[in-house]
Amino acid sequence: MKNINFWKKLKYPSRGGQAILALAPMAGITDSAFRQMCKKYGADVVYSEMASVSALFYKPQKTLEMLRFNAKERPYVVQLFGNKPEHFAVATKIITNMKSNPPATLRKRAFSRSDAGGPDGIDINFGCPAKKVFGHGSGCALMPNKKLSREIISAVCENTSLPVSLKIRAGLRDMDAIQFIKNIKDLPFSAVMVHGRTYEGGFSGPVDFAIAEKIKKIIPGKIILANGGITTLEDAQKIMQEFPLLDGLGIARGSWGKPFIFQQIKDILKKGKYTEYDFKKIKKVMLEHAKFIYQDKKEKGLLEIRKHLSWYVKGFPGASELRQKLVQVKSLKEIKNILDKSL
C-alpha cells in the first residue's frame, strides 16, 4: 500500500499556515527522547540522527536500534548518509520495510516503543561538513558530483513509497545550491532543507537565507525549509518576514536547552507574543526530558542527558555551579534533588 506523503498534509504559508517548523537532524543530539520533547513543544517534523547506509547494508542491527522511535514523534524522518547508490538502495528498502518486516532479532526490542508503522519519510544528507563524513566522500562532499548525486537520489526514490527529502548546503567550492538543485530538479523528491552556509562556512559566519527562496522559485512544487544559525525567536520571525516564499524553517542548535522554541516561534508568528520560560518552568522541562531519555536508554541515557542539562541552565544565575553538579548525575532522583535545591 502506498504511503501518504505527510509533507502535503502540513500547513505552511501558501496553505493557510504560518510555517513548517522542523527539528533538523543532529548527530548525537536528535535521539528519540529529544525528538519527543521537541514534538511535544511544537515541532511539526522531527529527523533522526544520521544513519550510515553502509552500516545498514552490512550490519543493520545497531543502526536500526538507533533509529527506533515512539509513535508520538510522527511525522518522523530517517536521515541517511553515504556515497554508494547500491548501499542507499538496500538501506532504503530496510527503512521502508520496517513496518511490515523488522529484523527478527530487533522486533521486540527496537520497535517496542513505536506503533505498527515505520518512519514517515527518508532524508538524504548532502549537507554535513564534518570531517569524518566529508572525508569519506559523503555529506556535503557529494554536491559537486552531479552524476553520483542523481544516482543516489534515484536509488532512494525508486526503492521506497515514502516521501524523500534532501538536506543540502549553500554550496561547496564551485558548486552552489542553485546549480545542485537545477541538476536534480526533475527527480521525485518532496522537500529540501537548505543550510544557508557553504561548506567553507562550517557552523559559523553569515547565513544566506535568500538562496533557499531562490530554490523555491526553481522548484515551486516542493517544500523548502531554511536552516542555519536560527537560535532566537527574532531570527525565525525575521526570516519568514523577509522571505515569504519559504515553507518553513529547520531548527538545529537553537533547540539546545530550548525544545519549547518551536511553540514560541509559532506563537510569535501567529499572535505576535509568546510564553516566556523562567527557571521554574525550565526545571519541569528538564525533568521531563530526563524521564524520557531514561525510559529509552536507562543508565546510558543518564550519561547522555548531562549535556542537555547543561544547555537548559545556560544564562541563569549560578549556572556554572549548577552545571558542575548536573554533569555528574547518575540517577533521576539525583537530578530532581539538585533542581529542587536550586533557584
PLY file of the C-alpha trace (Angstrom):
ply
format ascii 1.0
element vertex 343
property float x
property float y
property float z
element edge 342
property int vertex1
property int vertex2
end_header
0.00 0.00 0.00
1.33 3.41 -0.96
2.35 5.63 1.96
0.75 9.05 2.36
3.11 11.95 1.69
2.93 13.74 5.04
4.57 16.88 3.59
1.40 17.54 1.59
-0.72 17.48 4.75
1.28 20.09 6.68
0.13 23.69 6.80
2.55 26.35 5.55
2.11 29.94 4.31
0.60 29.10 0.93
-1.78 26.61 2.60
-3.03 28.90 5.33
-0.36 28.16 7.91
2.48 30.20 9.39
5.50 27.97 8.78
6.55 24.34 8.96
8.95 24.00 11.88
11.28 21.02 11.76
13.81 19.71 14.24
16.86 19.40 11.99
18.97 16.23 12.19
21.96 16.41 14.57
24.36 13.56 15.30
24.42 12.70 18.98
21.51 15.04 19.72
18.27 14.13 17.95
17.60 10.81 19.67
14.08 9.61 20.48
13.89 11.41 23.84
14.84 14.80 22.38
12.57 14.30 19.38
9.67 13.58 21.74
10.42 16.75 23.67
10.54 18.92 20.56
7.41 17.34 19.10
5.52 17.91 22.35
6.62 21.56 22.36
5.60 22.44 18.84
7.87 20.84 16.21
5.91 19.78 13.11
8.52 17.32 11.81
11.47 15.60 13.52
14.54 13.96 11.97
16.67 11.10 13.21
20.39 11.27 13.75
22.43 10.47 10.62
22.33 6.78 9.77
25.03 5.19 7.63
23.75 3.36 4.55
26.87 1.20 4.58
26.16 0.15 8.17
22.60 -0.73 7.17
23.95 -2.60 4.13
26.41 -4.77 6.06
25.30 -4.96 9.71
21.97 -3.18 10.23
21.17 -4.22 13.80
23.00 -1.47 15.70
21.86 1.27 13.33
18.23 0.12 13.44
18.43 0.20 17.21
19.47 3.87 16.97
16.57 4.60 14.60
13.80 3.26 16.84
11.12 5.81 17.62
7.93 6.50 19.50
4.64 6.99 17.70
4.33 10.39 19.39
7.22 11.64 17.24
5.31 11.47 13.95
5.95 12.65 11.34
9.41 11.12 11.80
12.05 11.23 9.06
15.12 8.97 8.92
18.23 10.66 7.54
20.70 8.56 5.57
24.30 9.32 4.59
26.86 7.57 2.43
28.24 7.64 -1.11
27.28 4.35 -2.77
23.96 4.21 -4.66
23.72 0.45 -4.16
24.03 0.90 -0.39
21.38 3.63 -0.46
19.06 1.29 -2.37
19.34 -1.53 0.18
19.22 0.82 3.19
16.11 2.47 1.77
14.34 -0.87 1.44
15.25 -1.78 5.02
13.92 1.52 6.39
10.78 1.38 4.26
10.03 -2.20 5.26
10.48 -1.63 8.98
6.68 -1.51 9.09
5.95 -4.99 7.82
9.16 -6.92 8.33
11.55 -5.62 11.01
14.61 -7.84 11.57
13.60 -10.71 13.87
16.42 -10.00 16.31
15.13 -6.47 16.79
11.40 -6.96 16.57
10.78 -6.98 20.30
13.44 -4.54 21.50
13.96 -1.91 18.82
10.34 -1.43 17.84
8.53 -1.93 21.10
8.10 1.81 21.63
6.73 2.60 18.19
3.36 1.77 16.70
2.85 -0.75 13.91
4.11 1.60 11.21
7.57 2.60 10.12
9.07 6.07 9.57
7.14 8.73 7.66
9.94 9.82 5.35
13.56 9.36 4.27
16.10 12.19 4.02
19.40 12.15 2.13
22.31 14.03 3.65
24.09 16.26 1.14
24.95 18.88 3.74
27.15 17.52 6.55
30.59 19.21 6.64
32.02 17.04 9.45
35.47 15.69 8.61
34.63 12.04 9.25
31.67 12.29 6.86
33.14 14.67 4.27
36.45 12.81 4.25
34.72 9.64 3.07
33.07 11.47 0.18
29.67 11.70 1.85
27.50 14.58 3.05
28.43 17.92 1.53
31.26 16.30 -0.46
28.62 14.83 -2.79
27.25 18.16 -4.02
29.85 18.81 -6.77
29.42 15.28 -8.14
26.37 15.77 -10.35
26.18 12.23 -11.71
26.59 10.49 -8.35
24.12 12.83 -6.65
21.44 11.98 -9.21
22.18 8.26 -8.88
21.83 8.38 -5.10
18.55 10.32 -5.15
17.18 7.99 -7.83
18.26 4.91 -5.85
16.30 6.12 -2.83
13.21 7.30 -4.71
12.99 4.08 -6.72
13.13 1.86 -3.65
10.57 3.45 -1.35
6.97 4.59 -1.26
7.90 7.09 1.48
8.40 10.77 0.61
12.07 11.61 0.08
13.70 14.86 1.21
17.19 16.35 0.87
19.44 18.27 3.26
21.92 20.48 1.38
24.27 23.43 1.94
24.53 26.78 0.22
27.49 25.44 -1.71
30.91 23.86 -1.90
33.76 25.35 -3.91
32.39 25.96 -7.45
29.06 24.20 -6.88
26.37 26.29 -5.25
22.96 25.10 -4.11
21.23 26.64 -7.15
23.33 24.59 -9.57
22.85 21.48 -7.46
19.06 21.83 -7.48
18.92 22.54 -11.22
20.79 19.28 -11.79
18.26 17.18 -9.88
15.02 19.20 -10.05
13.26 16.63 -12.26
13.65 13.83 -9.69
10.64 12.93 -7.48
11.81 14.18 -4.07
9.33 16.12 -1.93
11.28 18.59 0.21
14.63 20.31 0.68
16.18 21.75 3.83
18.80 24.33 2.85
21.57 25.22 5.29
22.47 28.77 4.28
26.21 28.45 4.91
28.69 26.99 2.45
30.93 24.06 3.32
33.72 26.54 3.86
31.48 28.48 6.26
31.10 25.48 8.57
28.82 26.25 11.51
29.71 29.93 11.91
29.60 33.11 9.89
26.78 34.73 7.90
23.87 32.64 6.63
22.40 33.16 3.15
18.68 32.56 3.58
17.94 34.18 0.21
19.36 31.13 -1.56
16.58 28.99 -0.08
13.94 31.31 -1.52
15.70 31.24 -4.91
15.49 27.45 -4.81
11.77 27.67 -4.05
11.33 29.66 -7.26
13.12 26.92 -9.22
11.05 24.07 -7.71
7.84 25.77 -6.53
6.00 22.48 -6.17
8.36 21.18 -3.47
8.65 22.09 0.22
11.63 24.35 1.00
12.88 24.88 4.56
15.63 27.35 5.53
18.21 26.24 8.09
21.35 27.53 9.77
22.03 29.83 12.71
18.38 30.16 13.74
18.78 30.45 17.50
16.20 33.03 18.59
12.53 33.82 18.01
13.60 37.07 16.39
15.73 35.15 13.89
12.78 33.00 12.89
10.35 35.91 12.66
12.74 37.98 10.55
13.46 35.15 8.11
9.79 34.38 7.49
9.02 38.09 7.03
11.91 38.73 4.64
11.47 35.52 2.63
7.71 34.87 2.44
8.01 32.20 -0.26
9.69 29.82 2.18
7.58 26.99 3.54
9.28 26.90 6.92
12.42 26.52 8.98
14.74 23.79 10.20
15.88 24.46 13.77
19.07 22.80 14.99
21.30 24.33 17.68
18.58 26.84 18.52
16.72 23.97 20.18
19.56 23.07 22.57
18.15 23.57 26.05
15.03 25.07 24.43
12.77 22.39 22.92
9.92 24.84 23.53
11.40 27.23 20.93
9.13 25.63 18.32
5.91 26.60 20.10
7.33 30.03 20.89
8.08 30.62 17.19
4.58 29.51 16.25
3.07 31.88 18.80
5.14 34.89 17.79
4.35 34.34 14.10
0.63 33.91 14.74
-0.04 36.16 17.75
2.98 38.44 17.98
3.64 37.21 21.54
4.80 34.03 23.23
5.12 32.29 26.60
8.34 33.03 28.50
10.11 30.17 30.26
11.52 31.13 33.62
13.77 28.77 35.55
10.84 27.23 37.41
9.24 26.14 34.13
12.55 25.04 32.68
13.21 22.77 35.66
9.98 20.92 34.85
11.05 20.58 31.23
14.46 19.26 32.32
12.90 16.56 34.49
10.51 15.60 31.72
13.41 15.24 29.28
15.41 13.21 31.80
12.49 10.81 32.27
12.08 10.34 28.51
15.74 9.52 28.00
15.82 7.18 30.99
12.77 5.31 29.68
14.50 4.96 26.33
18.12 4.20 27.31
18.16 3.52 31.07
21.53 4.26 32.75
23.23 5.04 29.45
20.67 7.77 28.89
21.59 9.45 32.16
25.12 9.91 30.84
23.78 11.43 27.62
21.33 13.77 29.38
24.17 15.64 31.06
24.95 17.81 28.04
21.27 18.69 27.67
21.01 19.64 31.35
23.98 21.99 30.90
22.25 23.69 27.97
19.00 24.12 29.90
20.66 26.10 32.73
22.78 28.33 30.50
22.32 32.02 31.27
20.65 31.61 34.65
22.17 32.85 37.96
24.55 30.28 39.42
24.60 28.33 36.16
28.29 27.47 36.39
28.00 25.89 39.84
24.76 24.12 38.90
26.31 22.80 35.71
29.19 21.25 37.64
26.69 19.25 39.68
24.48 18.25 36.75
27.31 16.86 34.62
27.96 14.26 37.32
24.40 12.99 37.86
23.84 9.23 37.91
20.11 8.94 38.61
16.77 10.65 38.07
16.46 11.14 41.81
19.79 12.96 41.89
18.70 15.29 39.09
15.47 16.09 40.92
17.28 16.73 44.21
19.74 19.12 42.58
16.98 21.05 40.84
14.81 21.20 43.96
17.66 22.89 45.83
18.40 25.37 43.02
16.70 28.73 42.48
0 1
1 2
2 3
3 4
4 5
5 6
6 7
7 8
8 9
9 10
10 11
11 12
12 13
13 14
14 15
15 16
16 17
17 18
18 19
19 20
20 21
21 22
22 23
23 24
24 25
25 26
26 27
27 28
28 29
29 30
30 31
31 32
32 33
33 34
34 35
35 36
36 37
37 38
38 39
39 40
40 41
41 42
42 43
43 44
44 45
45 46
46 47
47 48
48 49
49 50
50 51
51 52
52 53
53 54
54 55
55 56
56 57
57 58
58 59
59 60
60 61
61 62
62 63
63 64
64 65
65 66
66 67
67 68
68 69
69 70
70 71
71 72
72 73
73 74
74 75
75 76
76 77
77 78
78 79
79 80
80 81
81 82
82 83
83 84
84 85
85 86
86 87
87 88
88 89
89 90
90 91
91 92
92 93
93 94
94 95
95 96
96 97
97 98
98 99
99 100
100 101
101 102
102 103
103 104
104 105
105 106
106 107
107 108
108 109
109 110
110 111
111 112
112 113
113 114
114 115
115 116
116 117
117 118
118 119
119 120
120 121
121 122
122 123
123 124
124 125
125 126
126 127
127 128
128 129
129 130
130 131
131 132
132 133
133 134
134 135
135 136
136 137
137 138
138 139
139 140
140 141
141 142
142 143
143 144
144 145
145 146
146 147
147 148
148 149
149 150
150 151
151 152
152 153
153 154
154 155
155 156
156 157
157 158
158 159
159 160
160 161
161 162
162 163
163 164
164 165
165 166
166 167
167 168
168 169
169 170
170 171
171 172
172 173
173 174
174 175
175 176
176 177
177 178
178 179
179 180
180 181
181 182
182 183
183 184
184 185
185 186
186 187
187 188
188 189
189 190
190 191
191 192
192 193
193 194
194 195
195 196
196 197
197 198
198 199
199 200
200 201
201 202
202 203
203 204
204 205
205 206
206 207
207 208
208 209
209 210
210 211
211 212
212 213
213 214
214 215
215 216
216 217
217 218
218 219
219 220
220 221
221 222
222 223
223 224
224 225
225 226
226 227
227 228
228 229
229 230
230 231
231 232
232 233
233 234
234 235
235 236
236 237
237 238
238 239
239 240
240 241
241 242
242 243
243 244
244 245
245 246
246 247
247 248
248 249
249 250
250 251
251 252
252 253
253 254
254 255
255 256
256 257
257 258
258 259
259 260
260 261
261 262
262 263
263 264
264 265
265 266
266 267
267 268
268 269
269 270
270 271
271 272
272 273
273 274
274 275
275 276
276 277
277 278
278 279
279 280
280 281
281 282
282 283
283 284
284 285
285 286
286 287
287 288
288 289
289 290
290 291
291 292
292 293
293 294
294 295
295 296
296 297
297 298
298 299
299 300
300 301
301 302
302 303
303 304
304 305
305 306
306 307
307 308
308 309
309 310
310 311
311 312
312 313
313 314
314 315
315 316
316 317
317 318
318 319
319 320
320 321
321 322
322 323
323 324
324 325
325 326
326 327
327 328
328 329
329 330
330 331
331 332
332 333
333 334
334 335
335 336
336 337
337 338
338 339
339 340
340 341
341 342
